[in-house]
């Protein structure tokens, strides 16, 4: 309980500091911070904040999330208390909160209710949620709470909303703490196959590796549908979520087979490729079946899963056969299951299995897993490069969390004095994660529509682009790159704060995330069209943006959000959020003109200065690279260099090829051999980077 109280105090303190900085209510910041965590974990994407209160009608809602992979509309409500003690949230509390949300959702298409909202953002939000009603299969009420769920609560149910299946989900202190400290990319979960289907039949295919076992399984169609109904997109590996298209031709083919020949589905379908972190077995009637499975992830077979789940719910049919009559009891699917028990291997192996399993599809070739050299490079730069003192007068560093929970792990166990020193050097406000990096980077690259697709999806879309650039020229990702990355982070966080504090936003809240990424992307688009760009070096050196740039972001942000909320500007797209996720939405913005009259010359770089900057960056990177290359090869263990050499030997490269000879030379320096030259060191690091992109993995 003491650790839970400590977590709560840290959470509340973070909320208070952020709320004070942005001049907003603590409840709003609590919603924002928790939303970022569960979005980063891929549990809920595209979370929209907009509080609505009507005490007379007992309505309250703080935001919503639409999940197209589950066709689920979630109404989100906060339960925020800043009392310095652990309070309990009971079943009756949850029922009351759930009814506050359900009353609002029941009214979002009621014309009398909508008229009472007038032309405010309240009405825009109601209309935005109304937009999804024709597709909704399920509703979910999500409660974000600073209280601890009562141990007496064993099961939580809620009345149906709009005659649709409805569930309630509680993110209490315990669950938030577990997610924060999990060290995994996603929230852990387990499936009880013994209870669902009396166990899952399987055949061991490879059990020689102590940490990695493979099985061939038969998955009943009804069971697959049921577990997707319960766990939704958490079953789908992030690549599958990103590239799954429910409208493609294969969907129709699968649907037809389900309807007309369900008993032959096993023979016709390619099946599923899945991973899990653990399985348990039980002997039933003389057969060893899988009784329980932890963290099942479908890395290939998303279309099959979606079709089995959604097809019986569709209208219409073929001839006199209706889709609603599809008999999933006759459907079986083959499943190749790889159980990866070693936590250090999970992410890399999942990525490689996904890569090889999806070679026939458009899923990306390279995935920026946590161990990718690109992320390790940022982590190394973050630990070694102090920031200019800036306005605060203190020199600090940023902390790059390439795997969930690294910051908390570093802090945990420190004495108070050690913790104070660490947090002075690495302030929590300067911690950023992989999805943050992708958000800053894709906003700068003027892809706001990709940023708005969700934290994990945006990272997956950026991944292959970054991986290709990194492999092509690793030298461009040194000191100058890191300096600009931090400037982009400061720019994004500043814009978020400016818009949150603006009078126009406080007057009518909502669509802040859209306004931030679109404002910055639009700002850069306008500047580049004039042969100019923002001066990131100035931002880095000051560790803040100028008053003139702040004022311009405020004015431009108001204009941008106004356009997003304008139905005529959206050209037929009724939902502002969906408009912002589309390429068409961004293309429309690029046709608009706006006078950036508040910027000063010192905020910008002109054409000549951009040329000079390119040369300066090259020199800075080369100076850093010369040092980094030779120290970099020594940061890699001898065993890893030998493993890289063997990786390329296994691919048939001759022993004299640089892919084998240079890693071997790097390994030999540990045995008294000569240190590779600067040129050889750079090439060796490039070979290492290429190896990871080609599927190499090293766990020691």
N, C-alpha and C positions, 0 to 999 in steps of 0.2 A: 504493500500500500504506500510505503514511503517513496518508492520509485515512481509510482503512478502520480503521486502528489507533486513530485519534482517535475515530471513531464508536464503536468497541468500548469504549474507555475511558469515553466519555460514557454509553453504555448500561449498563455494569457499575456505574459510580458511581451512576447513577439507581436501579438495582436494589438496591445496598447501602444507600442512604439510605432507600428505601421499606421494605426489610426490617427495618432497624434501628428505624424509626418504628413499624412494626406488630408488632414482636417475632416475626417469622416467618422461615422459611428463604429464602435468596436465590433458590433454584430456583423457589419458589412465586411470588415477585414477578416473576421473569423471565417465567414463564408468563403472569402477569396482564398485564404491560405489553405483551408481544408480541401476546397475544390481543386486547387493546384495539385495537391498530394494524390487525391484519388484519380484525377485525370492523368497524371504522370504514370500511375500504376495501371492505366488502361481499364479502369473499372467503370468510370463514366467519362464520356468525351463530350466536347462541345457544350459545356455547362454555361448557361446564360444567367447572369445575375439581374434580377429585377424584383425588389421587394414590393409586395402589395399588402396593405392592411385595411381591413374593414371590421372594426370591433362590433358594430351593430349587427352585421350578418355573420359574425364569428368566422371570418375568413382571414387566412394568413398564408402567404407563400413568399419565398425568397428567391426562387429561381427555378429553372427547369433544364432538362437534358433530353434530347431526342436521340434514340439509338436505332439507326436503320437496319442494323444486323439482327436486332431482336424485335424490331417494330414495337418498341416500348417507349412510352412517354413518362418521364419521371418528374414529379413535382418535388422540389427540394425546400425544406424548412429548417431554420436554425433554432436551436435550444441553447442559448448562450447565457452563462452565469459566470461572473468574474470573482466569486467568493473563494477565498483561499482555503478551501477544504474540499474533500471529495463528497459530492452530493450524489444521490441515487435517482435515476429516472425509472419510473415504474410503468407497469402495463397500462394503467389508467392515464398516465401522462402521455404515453405514445398514442393511445386511442384518441385523446383530445387533439394532439398535434396532427394526427392523420386526418381527422374530420375537418380541421381548418383548411388543409390542402384540398381534400376531396370536394368540399363545398365550392371552392374556386374553380376546380376542373369541371365540375358539373355545369358551370355557368358560362364557360368561355365561348359558346356559340349562341348564347341567349341574347337576342337583339335588345331587349329592355335593359339587361345588365350592361351590355356593351355601350349603349347610348348613355348610361349613367357615368361611364368613364370619360366621356367626351373625347376630344382629339388629343389625348395625352399619351405618354409612353406606356401607361397602364393598358390602354386600348391596343397599342402596337404589340405588346407582349401577349395579351389575350388572343389577338388575331394570329400571332406567330404560332402559338400553341394550337389554335384552332386549325391551322394549315395542315397539321399532321393527323387530325382526327380520322380522315378516311382510311389511313393506313394502320392505325393503332390496333394492335392485337392485345396488348397488356398495358396496365398502368402500374406505376411504382411510386410509393411515397418514400422519400429519402430524408431521414432525420440526422442532422449534424449537431452533435451535443457535446457540451463540456462536462456532462455528468456521466456517471458509471451506470451501466445497465444493471438493474436489480437481478440478483442471482435467482430470484423466484420466477423470473420470466423465462420460460422454457420454449414457448412458441408464440409468435406474434402474428395475428391475423387482422385483416381490415375488410370492411364491407366493399363490395364491388363498386367501381366508379364507372358510370355510363354503361352498366351491364357487361363490363369486361373484367377478366381476371385481374385482380389487384393484389399487390404485395406491399409490405412495409419493411424497410431496411434501416437499421440503426447504426450510425457511426458514432459510437460512444468513446469515452476516453481510452478504455482498454484496447479497442480495435484500432483507434488512431495511433496509439503508442506502438502496437504490434506492427502496423504498416510502416511507421517511421523507422523502426529498428530491424525490419525483416532482413535486410541485406539482399533481397531478391527484387527482380523487376516487377513482379506481380504479387498480389495478395494470395497467400497459400489457401488451398481448399482441398477437400477430400470427397470422393464419390464412393458410397457404400453399395457396391454391386450385389452383395449378398442380399441386402434388403430389397433392391430394385428388381433383380431378375434371378435370384438364387445362384449368383456367381457367373463369371464370364469365362467361357471355354477358350482354351489357349493351347498352343504348342510351342515349347521352347525352341528357339532357332539359334541362339548363341548365348552361352552362359559362362564362357571361359574367362572373360574380363570380370574381375571382382566388382568393379564399380558400374559396368554397363552391360545390361542384359537385353536381349531382343526376343520378342514373342510374336507369333502369328495368332491372331484372335478372330473370333466370329462375333460381330456386334449386331444384336437384333435391332431392326429399324425402329421399333417402338421404344426401346431403351435409349437409343441415340437421340430420338426426338424428346424424350422425357428429360434427359440430362441437359440438353440444349435449352429446354424450357426453364430449367432451374438455374443453370450457370451462365447461359447466354454467351456473350462475346469473350468471356474469360476462357472458354474452351479453344478459341481461335488464336493461334500464334499471330503476333503483330503483323508479320508480312501478309498473312492470309487476310486479316482484317483490312489491310490497306488496299489490296488488289482484288478483293472479292467483288464481283459484279453480278447482282441478282437478275439482271436483265439480259444476260448473254445467251447465246443459242444452246449451250450445254445444259442450261437450266431447264429449257423446254424438253430436251431429249430425256433428261433424268426424270422429269415429271411424267412424261408419256410412259416410260418404262414402269414407273411406280404404279400408274393407273392400269395399264393394260397387261403387264406381265410381272407382277410383284414377286412371284415365286422364282423368276429367272434373274432378278436384280443382282444377286450375288455373282452370277456368271458374266453379266454385261458390264458391271461397274468396276472401275480401277481400285476402288476402296479408299481407305484412309491411311495416312502415315502420321503416327502420333508419338509423342514423348510423354514421360511421366517421371516423377522424382522418386517414387517408391510404390511397390505393390505388395499386398499381402494375399496369402493363399489359404484356401480351406478345402478339405476333401469332402465332396458331396457324391454319394452313391458310387464310390470307388474312383471318382475323377477329381483331379486337382484343378480347382477353378480359382480365378482371381476374385477375392472377396472385397478388397478395398484398393483404391488407387488414389495417389496424391498428385495433384497439379497436372491433370491431363491436358495436353496441348495438341491440337490438330494442326500439323504443319503442312499437310497436303490433304485436300478433300473438303475444303470449305464449301464448294458448290454442292457436293453430295449431301453434306450435313444440312445446309440451308434448304435444299430441295426437299429432303425428307421431312424437315420440320414445317416448312411453309406450304408445301403442295396441298395437303389435306385441308388447309384453311382457305384455299383460293376458291373463287366463284367460277362457275362454268365447268367445262369438261370436254371430252372428246366423244362425239356421237351421243349415245344415250348413257354414257358413263360420266359420272360427276366426280370432280376432284375430291369433294368432301367424303366420298365413299372409299377413298384409297385405304386399303387394309395393310397397315404397317406391321401387323402380326405375321404376315407372310414375307416380309422384307428382311434380308440379312446382308450385312456388309463385311467384307474382309478388312481387317485392321492390322497393320504392321506397327508394333509397339516397341519403342526403345526406352528402357528404364535407366535413367542416369542418376545414380545416387550421389556421386561426387559433386558437391555444390560448385567447385571451381571449374568443372567441365561443362556444366549445364548450358550456359549461354552459347559457348562456342560450338558445341555439338548440335544444339538445336538449330543454330544458324546454318551449319553445314548440311544437316539432314534436310532442312527446308530448301536450301540451294539446290541439292541434287534431286530431291523429290519433285521439284517444280521446274525442271529444265524445259519441260514442254509448255510451260505457261510464261506469262510476262512478269513473273515475280523477279525482283532485282537479283543480280548476280552477287553483289557484295553487300554485306550487312555490317553496319558499324556497331559490332558488339562491344561490350565494355573493355575487352582486352585488345581491341584493335589498336595498332600503333598510333593512330590519330588521337584517340582519347588519352593514351598513355603520354603522348607528347604534350597535350594541353595540361595534363596533371603535373608533369615535370616542370613545365614553364611556370605554372601557377605557384608551385612550391619554391621556385628559385628567383622569380622576378618581383621585387617589391614595387609598390606603387609610389608615384610622386606624392609628396605630403598634401598637395592640394589645399583646399580651403580649411581643412580640419587641422593642419599643422602636424598630423601624425602620419607616419609611413606604415602602410598595412599591406596585406596580400589578399588576393582572392583565392577561394577554395573551390576547386573543381571536383565535384562528386561524380566520378565516372561509374560508380556502383552505388545503389541505394544504401543509405545508412552510414557511409564512410565518415561523415562529419560527426555524427552522434557517437560512432565507435571511438573516434579519436578523443572526444571529450569525456566519454564515460570512463570512470576509474581514475581520472585525474584528481589530485587534491584541489582544494578551492583556489590556492595560489597559482597552481599550474593551469587550472581551467581559466582563470582570469587572464593569465599571460597569453594563453592560446587564443582566447576570444578577442583579445586586444590586437593580436597580430592578424587573426582571421575572423573579422566580425561576421556574425551570422547573416547580416544584410549583404555580405559579399560572397556568400555561398551560391554556386549555380550548378545545375545538373545538366545531363545530356539534352533533355528536351528544352531546357532554357537556351542552351547554346544554339539548338536548331531554330528556335523561335527568333533569336537575335539575328542569326545568319540569314535565314530566309526572308526576314523583313528587309534586311539590308540588300538582299538580292532581288528585291521587289517582287516577291511571291506571296503577297498577303493571303491570297486564296488558299494556298497550301498551309500556311500557318493556322488558318481558321478551320482546317479539317480535323484538328485535334492534336494534342501533344505528341502522342506516339506515332500517329500517322504522318505528321509533319517530319518527324525524325527519320522515319522509314523512307519518305520521299527524298529527303536530302541525302540520305546515306550513300547511295551509289554515286552521286555527283561528287561528294567529298572524297570518297574512297578512290575514285578515278583521278581526281586532282592530286591527291596525296601520293598515289603511286607514280603519277607522271613526273612530279617534281616536289619531292619532300622538302627541298631547301626553302620553298616558299612558306613553309609553316613553322617559322622560327620566331625570333623576337618581334619583328615588325608585325607579323600575323597576330601574335598574342596581344600586342599593344592595341591593335585595331579591334580585336575581339572584345577586349575589356571596354573600349570606347563604345562599341555597339551595345554592350550590356548597359552601360551608364546611360546612353541615349534612350534605349527602350524603357528602362526603369524610370527615367526622368519623365518621359512622355506619359507613361502610365500614371505617375503621380500628378503631373500637371493637369491632365484631363480629369482625374478623380477630384481634384481640388477646385476645378473651374466652376464659376457660377452657373454656366449653362448646363453643366452635367449635374450639379447638385439640385438644380431645379427640376430636371427630369432625368432620372437615372435609367441606365440600361444600355447594352451594346457597347460597353467600354472596351472590351477586348478587340472587337471589330474596329472601333475608332482608332485605337492605338496603332495596330499593325498597318492599317490602311493609310493613316495619316503619315507615318514615317515612310512607307513605300511610295506614296504619292508625292511627298516632299522631295524624295531623291529622284523620282522620275522627272519632276519639273526641273530640277537643277541640272540633271544630265542632258536634258533637251536643250539647255542653254550652254553646254560645254563646261559646266561647273560641278562641284561636289562638296559635300560637307567636310570640314576640316576635323577629321577624327583625332589627329595628333593633339590639337588644342584641347579637345574633350579629355583625352588621356592625361595630359599634363596637368590640367586643372582638376581632374577627377570629378568634373561636373560640367553641365552645359551652361552657356552664357545666358544672360537675361534676355538678349535679343532673340536667341533661338527658342528660349522658353516661351516668349510672347508669341512667336510665329507658330509654334506648335499648338498653343492655346487657340489662336484664331483659326488656323487650318483645321484643327480637330473639330471645332464647332461646325465648320463648313462640311467636312467629310461625313460626320455623323448625320448631319441634316440630309445629305444626299442619300445615305444608306436608308434613312427612314422615309424617304420620299417615294411613294409608289410609282409615280410617273418616271422617275430616274431609273428605277429598277426594271422598267420595260417588261412588265407582265409577271415578274417574279414576286409572288405575294409575301414571301417570307424573307425578312432582311438577313437573317443568319444564313439561309441557304444561298441567297444572292452573293453573300461575301465569300462563300466557299467555292464559287464557280469561276472558271476562267473568264466567262462572259462578264461577270461582275467587275473583275479587274480591268478587262478590256474597255468597258464603258468608262471607267474612271480615267483611263489614259487618254480619252478624247476630250477631257475637260481642261480648261485653262484656269489658272489662279495666279494672282500677282503676289509674289513673295517679297513684299516691300519692307518687312520688319527685320530681315536679315542684314547683318553688316559684313563688310569685306573680310573681317577676321574670322567670321563663321565659316567662310568658304575657301575653296581652292579653285583658281581659274585654270585654263587649259595649260599654260606654261608651268604653273605650280604643280599640276597633276603629273606632268612629265618629270619634273624634278623629284617629286615624291616617289615615283616609280624607281628612279635611280637610287635615291636614299634608302628605300626599303630593301632594294637588292643588296646594297653595301652592308646594311645592318644585319640582314639575314645571313650574308656570307661570313661576316665577322663572327656572328653567333654560331653559324653552322660549323665553322672550322674548329671552334672549341667544342661544340656539341658533338660533332662527328666522332672525334677520338675519345671523348668521355662517354659518348653514347654507346659505342661498341663494348666498352668496359662495363656498362650497366647491364649488358646481356650476359647471362651465364654461359659457361663453356658448354654445358649440356644442351642448351637451346641452339647454339651455333652448330653443334654436331647434328642435332635433330633436323635443322634446316638443310644441312648438307645431305643427309640421308633422305629427306623428303624429295629433293631433286634427283638423287640417285635412283630412287624408286620410280621416277617418271621417265627414266631412260637417258638422262643427260650424261655425257662423257665426263670422266673424272677431271679433265682439264678445263671444263666450262666454268665460267666465273660464278655461276649459281652454286657450284660445289666447292671450287678452290678458295673463294674468298671467305665463306663461312668457316671452312676448315682452317684457314690462316688465322681468323679471329679466335678460334678455339685453341690453336697452338700457342697463342701469346700467353695463355695461362700456364703453359708447360715450358716457358722460357724462350719461346720463339720471338721473332721480331714483331714490333708493333706495326700494324698496317699504316700506310701513308694516309694523309688527309683524304686524297682522292679515293683510295681503296676503302677507307672507313665510310665515306659517303655512299659509295656503291654497295658496300656490305649492308648498310642500313636500308638502302632501297630494295635490295634483294629480300631482306627480312620482311619489309612491308608488303612486297609482291607475294611472298609466300603465304602470308596471312590472308591476303585477298583471294588467293587461289585455293584456300581450304586448309592450309597448314594450321596446326594447333599444338601448343606446347603447355603441358601441365607438369610441374615438377613437385 
